[in-house]
């Protein structure tokens, strides 16, 4: 095969791959739900930052999603729900992620971390880990 034909074939293949990747990107609205119960080991903004940021960081590595905070006109959008739940009696933090696509398909992931006998920095890191691990399963 000549160099120019090989180069042309590779260029065409790259265009096909790029077009295919672009077609797979889904627009999603992010919704966060925080359920602290009667127990709150850290301020709400710190808990959300640790959990949600680490989850979105992992999910964005897939490059399959474009994230929005409000629905966009003229776009078919899915919903990405990130729920943070604290269970006081078990001293546990749980991060659950649910993706609902416009076509009806759904996927979910959950991860829990123990917060027993931990202090501020360790608790923050556990919230980060819960969000990260829940987000890795995409």
Phi, psi and omega in degrees: 000134181290159180300316183292322178291319177296316179298317178296319179296316179295320178297316179297318179298317180296322178295317178298316179296314180298318179295320179295318180294320180296325181291337184271356181283127180250134174277130180226144174267132180269131176232128181247134179236124182244122182237089184279342187066215181269358187241131179219096184287341178222162174299147183306317182297326178289319180296314180296316181300313182297313185285307186290314181300317181290324177295312181295326177299316179291314182296323181292340177297335179289336182060028178261351188231146169246121186267138176225152177265343176223152177301145180252135178296148176064018176235133172283119188238146172264180179234127177248107181260129175242116182251133177244123183230135176250134176245106186298312185299328179261355185048057185233143173249132179235133174243122178242138180237131177232126176250125175244114180276156180301333181279001178100347179290144179226152174216145180221160179208142180221143173215140179240150178227140176282140177245012183299133175057030179251156178248180190319298184298319180292322178296315178302314180296326178291323175296319177300315181296318179300316178294318181297310183294319177298323180283339181290338186278028180254000000 
